[in-house]
């Protein structure tokens, strides 16, 4: 006989809700078939428990005799039902709901189901679909209908026990016969259809078969509670069946239906079946697999976070796969760091695969699984080099969630790229689910059954130990991650991504160049968050706070902390590595016209290939500071560089009427003499392009710089090394105000107007070498 429905914590046996006896006041009994305790089956059980439905499971623990259900078959279900109905064949008032289980979710209470069934005025009601399967020749024998789904689907039907008993005993059915064909042939026979009182649920009042109808349905909310609405028939189905290829859609809907999630409490199902780490009898043994498959920026910080993870290292067997020669030094540095730890703080074991071994990625990932088997691990924690785990408790918390496979949500900062896919195309590639952005942006928090994960995930050791459920990373020419996820999907193993908490983020390793000394300097746009963490001064944002008191050592000369000492050091090293400093003469072929009126020994950003990155730096980090202290000076107008005009007028530029050159000549001949007579030392020329360069001052080269105006609206000057330590003397004097700044601060930026008011000179460097980063900035 069958067993009653009950969802237990963890790996459970099924027990009766009613000690084998039907509740006396309940007129609905659920029957289903399941021979394996799969994740889909557990989901079905949960939905029946949520709505307090009484029922029995047929076939649990028995060998499946119904053939491959990807093809016609399933007569075994009919025979199991036939045997069960012997008990109820005389109960004319008992209503039985029979459904599949692995791909079904119940979404309503008994009273709702019974009321809708009675509205059909039928003895038996089957779900319906748009496909005549498995025998298309029956298509023309079906009754014609004006609107609705025309053909029978056997994944769900409801009826009075006596009538169901008579229907399933209509004729002998072999286990390998097709159950849907059996019921369809009865239905298309007018006499038999009348005899058994059969009707189809053409408008999905009770049964929603998703295959071919995904576009008809929509997840909606009523008083924060989700439900499935059929927009085509304006119905609210209560039995959701992910038949055929629609199972992945059912998985997505299952994240919400049966009160799994709501808009108020959000993920209520997240609290089900959890473990408490502190209550475990012993700390689980974990194999930590780190996979570095290509040059990846900020791997130094990646290893720092792995090292900081709050989990006993003696309970971790570490496996590192590195196929990138560029990262050999980073792996060695990490190993050296580990070697300094106390014996009790060491990893249980360490194994490293190096680029010289020339192992394929899939081979390495398979080895990680095998290592878990060899050491009899409780969990396998796979972490790719692009997965930065900022939450030190990530491993413990994922273990507590107690799912067979779970990934922490990781997103590229300020992007929509993440380590999961919300949906798949029919071909098995990426598709965006309707809730993808809600999950990525954390407006919906929870635990999400998804069809694809990558970069970081935790696998229970029990799943690996079982040969049938053991995942694989090999499937023809598939990417290892895709092969891994497909192997789980094929075995009806659910895997989840969690955004219940903030776990960390992804690095963007696309187009990462490794041709420089300090390659992460160039990641200012691709990996903004990590670039800022490494290179932006930790007190930078304080200068932008409301009512911030900005240091002003001279009138309209402002001092800001802007970059870290590491940035300054690495920029100097890049410049010295390039080495082609200008000679300090007026002749400068790098400039338009080839002449520099106030020359320095310098290297332009453009020369080291850092021009675009520096312009990004000026736009993102310097401009906000400038706008905070020079009120009203803002940088949209497509006729000007940058495309933005802060104070627009109705105007026509001289360039637009072809008078640009003539007007510049007017300025030079007639306006320039007037300016120079009032502002001594200001020798204006027609506008120049932005210049960005590092200057080097040495006593034996160029120790100082004569008084001058800058060719800019405003100038920034960033100190790249320390006064008094790296050099003596130096600094800047603003002549108009007789104000000097001799001791500049490494990583801090001076900002001042370039023209008219701030005539200035570079003070003499008397010892050592002084480096400064200069930008002349125009709107």
N, C-alpha and C positions, 0 to 999 in steps of 0.2 A: 504494500500500500504506500501511499504518498506520505510526506512529512509536512507538518505545519510550517508556516512562514515565520522566520525570526531572523533579525539581523543582530549578530553579536560583535563584540569588539575583537578586532584582529582576525586571525585565522580561526574560523568557527565551524562547528557542526550545526546542523539545522535541527531545531526542536519545535514542538507543537506549541502554538499560542493557546490552545484550548484542550491540551491533554488528549488530542485525538477526537474530541467531541465538538460538534457544531454548536455555536452559540445559539441558544433557543430563540432569541429575539432577532436574529440576523437572517435575512432572506437572500443574501448574496454570498456565494462561495467562489473563490478564485482557484482555478487549476492551471498549472503550467508544467512544462517538461524541461528538465535540465539534468544532464548526466554528469556535468563537471561544474565545480564551484568557481566559475570565472568571475572576473571583475564585472562583466555585464550582468551576470546573474546576481551578484551582490547589490548592484545598483537597482535591479528590479525588486529585490527583497526589501531594500531600504524604502522604496516608494510605497510598497504595500504596508510597511510598518508605519510610515508617516501618516497614512490615512486609516490606520487601524483596521485593515482588511483581513478577513479570515480566509485561509486557503491551504492548499496542499501542493507539494512539489512531487511530480511523478518522474521516476527514473533515476534519481540521484544515486550515484555510486554504481549504477549499472553500465555495461558497455553499450555505447551508441550503435544501434543496428540500422539506422536510417540512411546510411550512405553519406556522400559528400554533398552538403547543402548548398554548395555553389552550383549544383546541377539538380535536375529533378530527383526527388527523393523525399524522405520524411514520413513514409507510411508507418514507421515505428511510433510516431507521435499518436497516430490514430489508434493504434492497438493499445498503447498505454492508457489512452483516454477511455477506450472501450472497456477495458478491465476495471478502471476506477468507477465508471458510471454504473456498474452493476450494483453498487451500494446505494445509488440514489434513483434508480429507475422507476420507483413507485412514488417519488416525491414530486407531485405535479406542481407545487407552488415554489419549489426551490429554484432560484435563478443561479445559473453557473456562468461565470466569465472565464473563458479559456483563451490564453494567449501564449505566444512565445515568451522567452524570458531573457535571453542574452541581449536582445536588441529592442526591449520594450521598457517603457516607463509608464507607470500609472500616475495620473495627474488629477485625481478627484476622489471624493469620498463615496461610500457605498450608496448613500441616498441619491446622490447626483447620478451615478451610473444607472441605478434601477429606474429612476424617474425618466431618464432619456430612453432607456430600453422600452419602457411601457408606452412611450409616445409613438413608437413604431406600429403598435397593434399587431405584433408578429409573435410567433413562437420562437424563432431563431433569427438573429441578425448577425450578418458577417460584415467585416470591414470591406472596403472597396478600393480599387485603384484604376489607373488608366491603361494598364497593360494586361492583355489576355495571355496569361502564362500558366503552365508551361506548354499548353497545346493551343496554338493560335487558331487552329481550325474551328474551335468552338466559338469564335468571335461572333459570327452571324446568328448563333443560336441564343445569344443573350437577349433578353427583352430590351427593346428600344426605350431610351429615356430622353427627355428634353434637355436636361441639364444634370451634370454630376459625373461622378466616377462610375463607370459602367460594369467593371469586371470584379469578380470575387477575389479577395485575398484571405488566405487561411491563417494569417498571423494573429488574428484576434476575432473571436465571435462570442456571442452571448445568447443564452436561451434557457428555457425551462428544462430541468434535468431529464424529465421523461421524454421530451421531444429530441433532445440531444442524444439520448441513449438509442432511440429508434433510428436516428439518422446515421450514427456511427456503426450501427449493426445492419445497415442496408445490404452490404455484401462483404465478402472476405477481402481483406487488404493485406498485401505482403509488406513486410518491413521496408523493403527497398522501393515500393511503389511511391508515387508522389502524393502527398497529402492534399495539396491544393487542387490537383487534378481530380482526386476522389470527390472532394466537396463540389468542385465546379461542375462535374458531370451530373451530379444530383440536382444542382441548382438549375441548369439549363433545360432539364426535363420538366415541362410544365406540370405534369401530374405529380412528380415527386416534390417539386417546389411547393405545390399546394398541400400535399400530404403532410409535409413537415413544417409548414407555415414559415418558410424562409424568405427573408428580405435582405437587401444590401443597404449598407449605410452610405448612400451615394453622396451625401453632403458633409461627411465627417463630423456628425454630431457626437458620436462616441469614439470611433476609430479613425486615427489619422495615420495613414500609410505614407511615409515621406518620399519614397522613391517616385520621381516624376512630379512631385507636388511641393518641393522645397520652396519654390517661388510663390506658392499660395499662402504660406504660413508666416507668421511674424510673432516674435516674442514681445508681449506687452505687459504692462504693470497696472494693477488695480490696488489702490491703497498700499503701494510699495511691494505688493506680492506679484511675482511673475506668473504668467500663464501663456499658453500657446493659443493664438487666434488664427483661424482660417479666414483670410480676407476675401477669398473667392466665394465662399458660401456663408460668410458671417456666422461661423460656428466656433464653439470652444470645445475641441475634442478632449477626451479624458484618458484615452489609451493611445500612447504615442509609439509608433512602430518604425524603427529605422531599417526597413527592409531593403534588400539589395545593396547598392552602393551608397545608400544614404546613412550608413551607420556612423560615419564621422560627423554628420550633421546632428544626429541624435546625441553623440558625445558632447557636442557643444551645447545643445539644449539642456542636457543633463546637468550642466553646471548651474542651472537656475531652477528647473522644474522640480516638483515634489518638495517644495520649500527648502531647496538647497541654498538659495541666496535670495536676499530681498534688499530693497533700497534703504531700509532703516538699519538693520543689524548687519547688512551685507552678508558675508559668508557664514551662514549658520552651520553648514555641513563641515566646515573646516575644523570644528571642535569635536567631531565624531572620530572615534577610534584612535585618539592620540595617545602617545606615551608621555611619561614624565621622566626626563633624563635622570634627575636626582634619585628617582625611585628604582632605577634599574639595579639589579643585584650586582652586576659588574659592568665596567665601561666597555662598550662594544669595540671589537677589533676592526680597524678600517684599513683598507688599501687605498692610499691616495695616489692617483695617477695624474701626473702633470704632462701635458702634451704641447710641445712647442714645435709647430710645423712650418713656420716661416719667420723671417725677421719681423719682430713686433716691438713697437716703441714702448718705453716705460716698463720694461721687464724687470728692471731693478726694483721699482715700487711693487710690482707683482709679487716678487719673492719676499719682499718685506712684509706684505700682508699675509702670505702663506705662513711665514715665520711667526707672525703675531696671532694666528688663529688660536682661539681658546679651546684647546683639546689636548689631552695628555699625549705627548709625542711618543711615549713608549707603547702606546696603543695604536700607532700608525706605522704601517709598512709603506715606505715611499718608493715610488717608481717614477723616474723622470725620463721622458722621451724627447730628445732634442735633435731635430734634423737640420737646424740652421747653424752653420759655422759661425755666423755673427754672434751667436749667443753662447758659445763655449765659455767665454770669460764670465758671463753672468751666472751660469750654472756652477762654475768653479768657485766664484765668490760666495754663492749660497752655501755650498758644501763647506767652505772654510768657516763661514759664520756658524754653521751647525757644529763644527768640530770644537768650538770654544765653549759649548754648553756643558753643563754637568752631566755625568752618565745617566742620571735618572731623567734628564730632559732631552735625551737623544731619541731619534726615531728608532723604532724596533729593528728596522733594516732599511738600507738605502740601495737602490739599483738604478743605474743611469745608462741609457742607450745614447751613444754619441753619433754625430754625423758620419764619422769614419766607418761605422758599422753598416751604413747604407741600408737601413731598414725602412720599409714602407709604413705609412701611417696606419693602415688597416692592421698590419702585422703587430704594431706596437699596441694598438687598442685591444686586439685579441689577447695579447700577452698580459695586459692589465687584468682582463677577466680571468685568465688562467692563474695568474698570481693570487687572485682572490680565492680561487679553488684550492691552490696549494697551501695557503696559510690558514684556510678555513675561516675566512674573514666574515664578519657580520654585515659589512657594507663595503661597497666600492664607490669611492668618491672621485669622479673624473673632472679635472679642471684644465681647460685650455689656457694658453699663455695670454689670450686676449680677455680673460675673465678676471677682473679685479674684485676681490671679495673684501669690501670695506667693512662689513659687519663681522667682527671677530667671533661671534657666536653662531655663525651660519651653519656649521656642521652639526652642532648639538641641536639646533632648532629644526633642521631638516629631518634629523633622526626622530625627534619628538612628533613630527607630523605623521609618521608611520604610514607612508605610502610605498608601494613597491618600487616606483621610479619617480623621482621628483627633482625638479630644477628650480633654483632661485631665479626670479626674473632679473635679467641684466639687460640694460639698454645703453646704446651709445648716447652719451649726454647731448641734449639739445636736438636729438634726432628721433626718428620712429623705428630705427633698426634695433631689433632685440634678438634674444636667443631662443625665440619660439615662433612658430607659425600658428595662426588661429584657424586656418582652413587650408585645404589642398585643392588643386585643380583635379579634374578627372585623370590627368596623366601623372599625378602625384607630386606636382611642384607647388611652389608658394602661391597662396591666395589669401587675401585679407578678410578676416571674419568681421562681422558687423560690430563686434565689441572689442576689436583689436586695439584701437586707439584708447578706449576707456581703460583697458588693462595696462597698456604701456604708460599712460599718463597717470595711472593710479587713482582715477576717479571711481573705479570699481576695484576694490581690494578682495582678494580671495585665493582660492585654490582651483586651478583651471585645467580640466581635462582637454588636452590639445593633441594635434596629430604630429607635431614635430618639435623637438628640443635640440639644443646643441650647446657647446661651450662649457657648460657646467651642469652636472647632475649627480644625484645619489641613487645607487641601486642597492636594494636589499640583497644580502648574501644568499638568502633562501631562494630567490629567483634565479641566481646564478648556479646554485647547487643542483637545481632540477634541470635535467637535460632537455626536457620539453620546453620549459620557459626561459632557458638560458639565451640571452640576446647575442646577436652576432653583428659584426661590422663588415661582413663580406656578402655582397650580392651583385654578381657580375661586375659591371663597371660603375656601379653606384658610388657616390661619395660615402665615406664611412658613416657619417652622421645620418644620412638618409637610409642607408642599409640597416643601421641600428634601429631607427624608428619604425621602419617597415617590418622588421622582424618582430617587434613588439605588437604592432597593429595586427599582424597576421595571426598572432596567438591570443588575440582579445585581451591583451594586457594594457591597462590604462596607464598613462604617464601624465604627470601634472607639471605645471609651472605655478609657482607661488609668488604673489606680490603682497602677502599679508604684512610683510615688513620690507624695509629698504635693505637690500643685500649687498649691492655694489654696482658695478657698471662694466660695459664693454669698451675695449680699446679698438680704435679703427686702425688696422694694420694695412689697409689698402694703400698702395703707392708709397709705402714707407721706404725712403732712400737711405742707404747706409754708406754713402760716399764721403761723408763729412767726419770730422773728429767727434762732434757732439750732435748726433743726428736728431735728437729730440727737440733741439732748438727750432727746427723747421716744422714742428708739429703744432704750431700755434693755432692753426685753423682746423686741422683734422682731429686733433685731440685737445680741445680747448681746456676742459676741466683739468686734465692731468698736466698740461703745460702750465696752467695757472698755479697748480699746487706746487710744482717744482720751481717755477721761475718768477712768479709774481710775488712781490713783497707781501708778507702776511698782514701788514698794516695798511695795504693799499686802499681798501674800501673805507677805512676810517676817514680819509680825506673827502669822501663823497657823502658822508653823513650830514643830515641837516644840522646847521649851526656848528659845523666842524671848524676848529680854529687851525687854519693853515699857517705854517711858519712863513714869515715874510722878512728875510734878512735885509733886504733893500726895498725901496719903494717899487711896487708892482713887480717884484721878483719873488716868486713863490717856490717853496721847497716841499717836495712830496716824496714819500717812500714809494718806490715803484717796482723795482726788481730785486731778486734775491742776490746774495753774494755769489751763489753758484752760477747764476746767469751771467754776472759780470765776469767771473773767471773764465767761463767757457767761451764767451764772446771774444775776450782777449786772446785766448788760445787759438780760436778760429782765425783771427786776424794775423797773429804771428805765424801760424801754420801757412797761411797764404803768402805772407811775407813781402809782397810787392808794395811797399810804402812809397807814397809820392816823395819827390825830392825837396819839397818845400819852396820851390821857385814859382814865379808867376805863370810860367808855362804849364798848362795842364790839359793834355789832349782828351781827358775824360769829359771835359765841359764843352758845351756848345760855344764855339768861338775860340776855344783852346786857351783862355786867359783867366787866371784867378788873381783878383786884386789883393786879397788878404790870404796868402797861401799858408797851409799847415802841412805837416807830415801826416798823411792820413790814408785810409783805405775806405772806399765807398762800399756801402752794402751791396750795391749791384755787382761789384767785383767778386764777391764771395757767393753770389746767387741768393742773397737774403733780402732783396729789394721788396718783393711783394709781401713777404712775411713782416717786414718792418712797417710797411704801409698799413698792414692789418693791425699791428701793434699800436700805431699812432691813432688809428680810427677807434679801436676798441678800448684802449686804456689811457691814452694821452688826451684825446678830445674831451671825454667827460670831465677830466680835471680842469682843462682849459676853460670849458664852458661854465664850470662852477666858480671860477675866480674872475674871469673877464665877462661879466654879465652882458648879455645881448649879442655877443659874438658867437654866432652859430654857423655851422657849415651847412628848396630843391629846385633846381633849374637845370634842365638838360643842356642848356647852352654853356654851363660852367662845369668844371671838373667836380665829380662827386654827385652832380645832379640835384643839389639841394640849396635853396635860397631861404634863409631864415626870415628876412624882412622883404617880401616880394613887392614889386611895384609893377604897374603897367608900363613896360618899357620895350625898346628895341636896341639891341647891342650894335655897336659900330661895325662889328664883324659881319652882322647880318646885311648891312647895306654896302659892304665892301669898302669901308672907310677905316678899317682897323690900323693899317700901317700909317695912314696919314695922321690919325689921332695920336699914335705913339710918337710920331715926329713932332706934333704940336706940344705934347708933354715934355719932350726932351728939350725943344728950343725955347719954350716960353714959360712952362711951369717949373721945370727943374731949377733954373736960376733963382726963382723966388723961394723955393724950398730951401736951397742951400744957403741962402742969405740969412734965413731965420734959424735953421737947425744945423749948426756947425758940425762938419764931419760927415754929414749925411749926403752921400753921393748916389743919387738914385739912377737906376737904369730901367729899361723896360722889364716887365715881370719875367721871372725865371721859374724853371720847374723846381720841384721839391728836391732837396739834397739831404742825404743821410750818410753819415760817415763816422768812423772812429779815428780820433786824433791821438797821436803819441807825442808827448813832450819829454825831451831828454836834454840835460845840460850840454851834451856834445853834439846834438842835432839841432833841435829847435826848442829852446827853453821857454819861450814866451810868445805872445802874439800882440802886435801893435794895436792901438785903438782903432775901432771900426764899428760900423753898423752891420747887422746881418741881413742877407737877402731874403727876408722872411717877414710875415706879419707877426709871428712869434717864433721863438726858438726854444728848444729843449736841450738840456745839457745833463747827461747822466754820468755820474762818477762810477768808474769801473774798478777802481782800486782805492786803497786806504791812504789818506794823507797822514804823514808822520810815521808810517810803517813801510809803505812801498815807495814813498818819495817824500822829499822835503820841499817846502815852498809851494808854488802853484796857487791856483784860485782864480777869481775873476773880480775885476774892479769896474763899477759903473761910474763913469767919469762925471756925468751931469749931476749925480747925487753924491759924489765923492764917497762911495760906499763900496767896501771890499768884502768878499767872502773867501777867506783864505783856506778854511778847513772844510772841504766838501765831504759828504758822507757816501760811502760805497753803497750803490744800489738806490740812492736817492736822486731825484731829478729837480733841477732848477728850471723854471719856466719864466720867460720874460719877453716883452715886445722886442721885435727885431729891428725895426726901423724907428726913426725920428727921436724917440725919447730915451733910448737906452744904448747910447754910445758907450762901448766897453772895451776892455783889453784883457788878455790872458796874462796873469802874473807869472813871474819867472819860477820855473822848477829848478831848484838848486842841487838836488841829488836824487838818484833813482830814476824811475820811469813813471810818468803819469799818463793814464788812459782815460779819455772821456768819449762818450757817444753823443754826437750832435745831429740834430734834425732842424732844417729850416722849413717852416710850415706856412703855407698860404692857404686861403680858403678854397 
